[in-house]
Amino acid sequence: MWVITQYSEGKICMFEFDKKEEAKKAFQTIKGTKILSEIVYFNDPCFL
């Protein structure tokens, strides 16, 4: 999962995406200070 955290005008908003490509596209259009993060859960199948 990918999350964009946006800080703008004293407000914090978070947007969740399943795919990295979707998140990167949205990241370019979102205004304000922003952080793109990948969320990794240790119980994901890729870690089994």
mmCIF file of the N, C-alpha and C atoms, coordinates in Angstrom:
data_MODEL
# 
_entry.id   MODEL 
# 
loop_
_atom_site.group_PDB 
_atom_site.id 
_atom_site.type_symbol 
_atom_site.label_atom_id 
_atom_site.label_alt_id 
_atom_site.label_comp_id 
_atom_site.label_asym_id 
_atom_site.label_entity_id 
_atom_site.label_seq_id 
_atom_site.pdbx_PDB_ins_code 
_atom_site.Cartn_x 
_atom_site.Cartn_y 
_atom_site.Cartn_z 
_atom_site.occupancy 
_atom_site.B_iso_or_equiv 
_atom_site.pdbx_formal_charge 
_atom_site.auth_seq_id 
_atom_site.auth_comp_id 
_atom_site.auth_asym_id 
_atom_site.auth_atom_id 
_atom_site.pdbx_PDB_model_num 
ATOM 1   N N  . MET A 1 1  ? 0.852  -1.162  0.000   1.00 0.00 ? 1  MET A N  1 
ATOM 2   C CA . MET A 1 1  ? 0.000  0.000   0.000   1.00 0.00 ? 1  MET A CA 1 
ATOM 3   C C  . MET A 1 1  ? 0.906  1.236   0.000   1.00 0.00 ? 1  MET A C  1 
ATOM 4   N N  . TRP A 1 2  ? 0.435  2.261   -0.682  1.00 0.00 ? 2  TRP A N  1 
ATOM 5   C CA . TRP A 1 2  ? 1.155  3.527   -0.774  1.00 0.00 ? 2  TRP A CA 1 
ATOM 6   C C  . TRP A 1 2  ? 0.275  4.627   -0.191  1.00 0.00 ? 2  TRP A C  1 
ATOM 7   N N  . VAL A 1 3  ? 0.867  5.524   0.570   1.00 0.00 ? 3  VAL A N  1 
ATOM 8   C CA . VAL A 1 3  ? 0.128  6.599   1.226   1.00 0.00 ? 3  VAL A CA 1 
ATOM 9   C C  . VAL A 1 3  ? 0.800  7.930   0.932   1.00 0.00 ? 3  VAL A C  1 
ATOM 10  N N  . ILE A 1 4  ? -0.028 8.906   0.563   1.00 0.00 ? 4  ILE A N  1 
ATOM 11  C CA . ILE A 1 4  ? 0.464  10.282  0.420   1.00 0.00 ? 4  ILE A CA 1 
ATOM 12  C C  . ILE A 1 4  ? -0.117 11.066  1.587   1.00 0.00 ? 4  ILE A C  1 
ATOM 13  N N  . THR A 1 5  ? 0.766  11.695  2.365   1.00 0.00 ? 5  THR A N  1 
ATOM 14  C CA . THR A 1 5  ? 0.354  12.569  3.448   1.00 0.00 ? 5  THR A CA 1 
ATOM 15  C C  . THR A 1 5  ? 0.583  13.998  2.982   1.00 0.00 ? 5  THR A C  1 
ATOM 16  N N  . GLN A 1 6  ? -0.461 14.799  3.027   1.00 0.00 ? 6  GLN A N  1 
ATOM 17  C CA . GLN A 1 6  ? -0.407 16.178  2.541   1.00 0.00 ? 6  GLN A CA 1 
ATOM 18  C C  . GLN A 1 6  ? -0.623 17.141  3.700   1.00 0.00 ? 6  GLN A C  1 
ATOM 19  N N  . TYR A 1 7  ? 0.238  18.156  3.785   1.00 0.00 ? 7  TYR A N  1 
ATOM 20  C CA . TYR A 1 7  ? 0.102  19.235  4.754   1.00 0.00 ? 7  TYR A CA 1 
ATOM 21  C C  . TYR A 1 7  ? -0.158 20.511  3.969   1.00 0.00 ? 7  TYR A C  1 
ATOM 22  N N  . SER A 1 8  ? -1.347 21.095  4.137   1.00 0.00 ? 8  SER A N  1 
ATOM 23  C CA . SER A 1 8  ? -1.687 22.289  3.381   1.00 0.00 ? 8  SER A CA 1 
ATOM 24  C C  . SER A 1 8  ? -2.665 23.134  4.178   1.00 0.00 ? 8  SER A C  1 
ATOM 25  N N  . GLU A 1 9  ? -2.368 24.401  4.314   1.00 0.00 ? 9  GLU A N  1 
ATOM 26  C CA . GLU A 1 9  ? -3.230 25.354  5.004   1.00 0.00 ? 9  GLU A CA 1 
ATOM 27  C C  . GLU A 1 9  ? -3.617 24.876  6.414   1.00 0.00 ? 9  GLU A C  1 
ATOM 28  N N  . GLY A 1 10 ? -2.672 24.312  7.118   1.00 0.00 ? 10 GLY A N  1 
ATOM 29  C CA . GLY A 1 10 ? -2.915 23.869  8.486   1.00 0.00 ? 10 GLY A CA 1 
ATOM 30  C C  . GLY A 1 10 ? -3.704 22.581  8.614   1.00 0.00 ? 10 GLY A C  1 
ATOM 31  N N  . LYS A 1 11 ? -3.945 21.896  7.510   1.00 0.00 ? 11 LYS A N  1 
ATOM 32  C CA . LYS A 1 11 ? -4.708 20.645  7.519   1.00 0.00 ? 11 LYS A CA 1 
ATOM 33  C C  . LYS A 1 11 ? -3.816 19.493  7.070   1.00 0.00 ? 11 LYS A C  1 
ATOM 34  N N  . ILE A 1 12 ? -4.116 18.309  7.584   1.00 0.00 ? 12 ILE A N  1 
ATOM 35  C CA . ILE A 1 12 ? -3.412 17.098  7.184   1.00 0.00 ? 12 ILE A CA 1 
ATOM 36  C C  . ILE A 1 12 ? -4.419 16.177  6.503   1.00 0.00 ? 12 ILE A C  1 
ATOM 37  N N  . CYS A 1 13 ? -4.077 15.715  5.295   1.00 0.00 ? 13 CYS A N  1 
ATOM 38  C CA . CYS A 1 13 ? -4.920 14.766  4.553   1.00 0.00 ? 13 CYS A CA 1 
ATOM 39  C C  . CYS A 1 13 ? -4.066 13.576  4.161   1.00 0.00 ? 13 CYS A C  1 
ATOM 40  N N  . MET A 1 14 ? -4.689 12.393  4.153   1.00 0.00 ? 14 MET A N  1 
ATOM 41  C CA . MET A 1 14 ? -3.981 11.184  3.737   1.00 0.00 ? 14 MET A CA 1 
ATOM 42  C C  . MET A 1 14 ? -4.762 10.508  2.620   1.00 0.00 ? 14 MET A C  1 
ATOM 43  N N  . PHE A 1 15 ? -4.023 10.040  1.620   1.00 0.00 ? 15 PHE A N  1 
ATOM 44  C CA . PHE A 1 15 ? -4.605 9.359   0.475   1.00 0.00 ? 15 PHE A CA 1 
ATOM 45  C C  . PHE A 1 15 ? -3.943 7.996   0.343   1.00 0.00 ? 15 PHE A C  1 
ATOM 46  N N  . GLU A 1 16 ? -4.727 6.928   0.176   1.00 0.00 ? 16 GLU A N  1 
ATOM 47  C CA . GLU A 1 16 ? -4.203 5.573   0.057   1.00 0.00 ? 16 GLU A CA 1 
ATOM 48  C C  . GLU A 1 16 ? -4.312 5.073   -1.376  1.00 0.00 ? 16 GLU A C  1 
ATOM 49  N N  . PHE A 1 17 ? -3.279 4.333   -1.805  1.00 0.00 ? 17 PHE A N  1 
ATOM 50  C CA . PHE A 1 17 ? -3.244 3.761   -3.149  1.00 0.00 ? 17 PHE A CA 1 
ATOM 51  C C  . PHE A 1 17 ? -2.723 2.332   -3.065  1.00 0.00 ? 17 PHE A C  1 
ATOM 52  N N  . ASP A 1 18 ? -3.234 1.490   -3.941  1.00 0.00 ? 18 ASP A N  1 
ATOM 53  C CA . ASP A 1 18 ? -2.771 0.101   -3.998  1.00 0.00 ? 18 ASP A CA 1 
ATOM 54  C C  . ASP A 1 18 ? -1.520 -0.046  -4.853  1.00 0.00 ? 18 ASP A C  1 
ATOM 55  N N  . LYS A 1 19 ? -1.399 0.783   -5.878  1.00 0.00 ? 19 LYS A N  1 
ATOM 56  C CA . LYS A 1 19 ? -0.281 0.656   -6.814  1.00 0.00 ? 19 LYS A CA 1 
ATOM 57  C C  . LYS A 1 19 ? 0.635  1.876   -6.758  1.00 0.00 ? 19 LYS A C  1 
ATOM 58  N N  . LYS A 1 20 ? 1.915  1.610   -6.902  1.00 0.00 ? 20 LYS A N  1 
ATOM 59  C CA . LYS A 1 20 ? 2.921  2.673   -6.864  1.00 0.00 ? 20 LYS A CA 1 
ATOM 60  C C  . LYS A 1 20 ? 2.701  3.688   -7.978  1.00 0.00 ? 20 LYS A C  1 
ATOM 61  N N  . GLU A 1 21 ? 2.333  3.213   -9.168  1.00 0.00 ? 21 GLU A N  1 
ATOM 62  C CA . GLU A 1 21 ? 2.140  4.102   -10.314 1.00 0.00 ? 21 GLU A CA 1 
ATOM 63  C C  . GLU A 1 21 ? 1.014  5.098   -10.049 1.00 0.00 ? 21 GLU A C  1 
ATOM 64  N N  . GLU A 1 22 ? -0.083 4.627   -9.449  1.00 0.00 ? 22 GLU A N  1 
ATOM 65  C CA . GLU A 1 22 ? -1.211 5.510   -9.114  1.00 0.00 ? 22 GLU A CA 1 
ATOM 66  C C  . GLU A 1 22 ? -0.771 6.585   -8.127  1.00 0.00 ? 22 GLU A C  1 
ATOM 67  N N  . ALA A 1 23 ? -0.021 6.162   -7.129  1.00 0.00 ? 23 ALA A N  1 
ATOM 68  C CA . ALA A 1 23 ? 0.431  7.089   -6.095  1.00 0.00 ? 23 ALA A CA 1 
ATOM 69  C C  . ALA A 1 23 ? 1.369  8.150   -6.668  1.00 0.00 ? 23 ALA A C  1 
ATOM 70  N N  . LYS A 1 24 ? 2.282  7.740   -7.530  1.00 0.00 ? 24 LYS A N  1 
ATOM 71  C CA . LYS A 1 24 ? 3.231  8.696   -8.113  1.00 0.00 ? 24 LYS A CA 1 
ATOM 72  C C  . LYS A 1 24 ? 2.519  9.712   -9.008  1.00 0.00 ? 24 LYS A C  1 
ATOM 73  N N  . LYS A 1 25 ? 1.507  9.250   -9.742  1.00 0.00 ? 25 LYS A N  1 
ATOM 74  C CA . LYS A 1 25 ? 0.745  10.159  -10.601 1.00 0.00 ? 25 LYS A CA 1 
ATOM 75  C C  . LYS A 1 25 ? -0.003 11.187  -9.760  1.00 0.00 ? 25 LYS A C  1 
ATOM 76  N N  . ALA A 1 26 ? -0.653 10.732  -8.697  1.00 0.00 ? 26 ALA A N  1 
ATOM 77  C CA . ALA A 1 26 ? -1.386 11.636  -7.810  1.00 0.00 ? 26 ALA A CA 1 
ATOM 78  C C  . ALA A 1 26 ? -0.426 12.575  -7.085  1.00 0.00 ? 26 ALA A C  1 
ATOM 79  N N  . PHE A 1 27 ? 0.748  12.073  -6.710  1.00 0.00 ? 27 PHE A N  1 
ATOM 80  C CA . PHE A 1 27 ? 1.743  12.871  -5.996  1.00 0.00 ? 27 PHE A CA 1 
ATOM 81  C C  . PHE A 1 27 ? 2.131  14.114  -6.792  1.00 0.00 ? 27 PHE A C  1 
ATOM 82  N N  . GLN A 1 28 ? 2.195  13.981  -8.105  1.00 0.00 ? 28 GLN A N  1 
ATOM 83  C CA . GLN A 1 28 ? 2.578  15.104  -8.956  1.00 0.00 ? 28 GLN A CA 1 
ATOM 84  C C  . GLN A 1 28 ? 1.494  16.173  -9.009  1.00 0.00 ? 28 GLN A C  1 
ATOM 85  N N  . THR A 1 29 ? 0.229  15.791  -8.822  1.00 0.00 ? 29 THR A N  1 
ATOM 86  C CA . THR A 1 29 ? -0.867 16.754  -8.949  1.00 0.00 ? 29 THR A CA 1 
ATOM 87  C C  . THR A 1 29 ? -1.287 17.378  -7.619  1.00 0.00 ? 29 THR A C  1 
ATOM 88  N N  . ILE A 1 30 ? -0.935 16.752  -6.507  1.00 0.00 ? 30 ILE A N  1 
ATOM 89  C CA . ILE A 1 30 ? -1.331 17.265  -5.190  1.00 0.00 ? 30 ILE A CA 1 
ATOM 90  C C  . ILE A 1 30 ? -0.462 18.464  -4.834  1.00 0.00 ? 30 ILE A C  1 
ATOM 91  N N  . LYS A 1 31 ? -1.095 19.516  -4.357  1.00 0.00 ? 31 LYS A N  1 
ATOM 92  C CA . LYS A 1 31 ? -0.377 20.735  -3.980  1.00 0.00 ? 31 LYS A CA 1 
ATOM 93  C C  . LYS A 1 31 ? -0.103 20.735  -2.474  1.00 0.00 ? 31 LYS A C  1 
ATOM 94  N N  . GLY A 1 32 ? 0.868  21.527  -2.065  1.00 0.00 ? 32 GLY A N  1 
ATOM 95  C CA . GLY A 1 32 ? 1.237  21.630  -0.661  1.00 0.00 ? 32 GLY A CA 1 
ATOM 96  C C  . GLY A 1 32 ? 2.431  20.746  -0.351  1.00 0.00 ? 32 GLY A C  1 
ATOM 97  N N  . THR A 1 33 ? 2.801  20.703  0.898   1.00 0.00 ? 33 THR A N  1 
ATOM 98  C CA . THR A 1 33 ? 3.891  19.843  1.343   1.00 0.00 ? 33 THR A CA 1 
ATOM 99  C C  . THR A 1 33 ? 3.349  18.427  1.431   1.00 0.00 ? 33 THR A C  1 
ATOM 100 N N  . LYS A 1 34 ? 4.081  17.456  0.878   1.00 0.00 ? 34 LYS A N  1 
ATOM 101 C CA . LYS A 1 34 ? 3.569  16.093  0.808   1.00 0.00 ? 34 LYS A CA 1 
ATOM 102 C C  . LYS A 1 34 ? 4.686  15.079  0.978   1.00 0.00 ? 34 LYS A C  1 
ATOM 103 N N  . ILE A 1 35 ? 4.292  13.898  1.451   1.00 0.00 ? 35 ILE A N  1 
ATOM 104 C CA . ILE A 1 35 ? 5.220  12.791  1.661   1.00 0.00 ? 35 ILE A CA 1 
ATOM 105 C C  . ILE A 1 35 ? 4.595  11.547  1.050   1.00 0.00 ? 35 ILE A C  1 
ATOM 106 N N  . LEU A 1 36 ? 5.364  10.819  0.254   1.00 0.00 ? 36 LEU A N  1 
ATOM 107 C CA . LEU A 1 36 ? 4.919  9.551   -0.318  1.00 0.00 ? 36 LEU A CA 1 
ATOM 108 C C  . LEU A 1 36 ? 5.582  8.424   0.460   1.00 0.00 ? 36 LEU A C  1 
ATOM 109 N N  . SER A 1 37 ? 4.774  7.518   1.013   1.00 0.00 ? 37 SER A N  1 
ATOM 110 C CA . SER A 1 37 ? 5.294  6.431   1.850   1.00 0.00 ? 37 SER A CA 1 
ATOM 111 C C  . SER A 1 37 ? 4.765  5.093   1.369   1.00 0.00 ? 37 SER A C  1 
ATOM 112 N N  . GLU A 1 38 ? 5.604  4.076   1.467   1.00 0.00 ? 38 GLU A N  1 
ATOM 113 C CA . GLU A 1 38 ? 5.153  2.716   1.216   1.00 0.00 ? 38 GLU A CA 1 
ATOM 114 C C  . GLU A 1 38 ? 4.892  2.058   2.565   1.00 0.00 ? 38 GLU A C  1 
ATOM 115 N N  . ILE A 1 39 ? 3.705  1.488   2.724   1.00 0.00 ? 39 ILE A N  1 
ATOM 116 C CA . ILE A 1 39 ? 3.337  0.819   3.969   1.00 0.00 ? 39 ILE A CA 1 
ATOM 117 C C  . ILE A 1 39 ? 3.523  -0.671  3.754   1.00 0.00 ? 39 ILE A C  1 
ATOM 118 N N  . VAL A 1 40 ? 4.326  -1.302  4.611   1.00 0.00 ? 40 VAL A N  1 
ATOM 119 C CA . VAL A 1 40 ? 4.603  -2.730  4.508   1.00 0.00 ? 40 VAL A CA 1 
ATOM 120 C C  . VAL A 1 40 ? 4.106  -3.410  5.770   1.00 0.00 ? 40 VAL A C  1 
ATOM 121 N N  . TYR A 1 41 ? 3.275  -4.415  5.584   1.00 0.00 ? 41 TYR A N  1 
ATOM 122 C CA . TYR A 1 41 ? 2.787  -5.220  6.702   1.00 0.00 ? 41 TYR A CA 1 
ATOM 123 C C  . TYR A 1 41 ? 3.580  -6.512  6.732   1.00 0.00 ? 41 TYR A C  1 
ATOM 124 N N  . PHE A 1 42 ? 4.043  -6.913  7.905   1.00 0.00 ? 42 PHE A N  1 
ATOM 125 C CA . PHE A 1 42 ? 4.877  -8.104  8.007   1.00 0.00 ? 42 PHE A CA 1 
ATOM 126 C C  . PHE A 1 42 ? 4.105  -9.391  7.794   1.00 0.00 ? 42 PHE A C  1 
ATOM 127 N N  . ASN A 1 43 ? 2.770  -9.328  7.778   1.00 0.00 ? 43 ASN A N  1 
ATOM 128 C CA . ASN A 1 43 ? 1.994  -10.521 7.486   1.00 0.00 ? 43 ASN A CA 1 
ATOM 129 C C  . ASN A 1 43 ? 1.581  -10.573 6.013   1.00 0.00 ? 43 ASN A C  1 
ATOM 130 N N  . ASP A 1 44 ? 2.171  -9.733  5.161   1.00 0.00 ? 44 ASP A N  1 
ATOM 131 C CA . ASP A 1 44 ? 1.923  -9.797  3.726   1.00 0.00 ? 44 ASP A CA 1 
ATOM 132 C C  . ASP A 1 44 ? 2.460  -11.109 3.167   1.00 0.00 ? 44 ASP A C  1 
ATOM 133 N N  . PRO A 1 45 ? 1.790  -11.651 2.164   1.00 0.00 ? 45 PRO A N  1 
ATOM 134 C CA . PRO A 1 45 ? 2.236  -12.922 1.582   1.00 0.00 ? 45 PRO A CA 1 
ATOM 135 C C  . PRO A 1 45 ? 3.681  -12.910 1.057   1.00 0.00 ? 45 PRO A C  1 
ATOM 136 N N  . CYS A 1 46 ? 4.173  -11.765 0.647   1.00 0.00 ? 46 CYS A N  1 
ATOM 137 C CA . CYS A 1 46 ? 5.537  -11.720 0.106   1.00 0.00 ? 46 CYS A CA 1 
ATOM 138 C C  . CYS A 1 46 ? 6.592  -12.011 1.174   1.00 0.00 ? 46 CYS A C  1 
ATOM 139 N N  . PHE A 1 47 ? 6.253  -11.948 2.456   1.00 0.00 ? 47 PHE A N  1 
ATOM 140 C CA . PHE A 1 47 ? 7.201  -12.211 3.528   1.00 0.00 ? 47 PHE A CA 1 
ATOM 141 C C  . PHE A 1 47 ? 7.106  -13.621 4.080   1.00 0.00 ? 47 PHE A C  1 
ATOM 142 N N  . LEU A 1 48 ? 6.177  -14.419 3.552   1.00 0.00 ? 48 LEU A N  1 
ATOM 143 C CA . LEU A 1 48 ? 6.009  -15.795 4.045   1.00 0.00 ? 48 LEU A CA 1 
ATOM 144 C C  . LEU A 1 48 ? 7.020  -16.729 3.431   1.00 0.00 ? 48 LEU A C  1 
# 
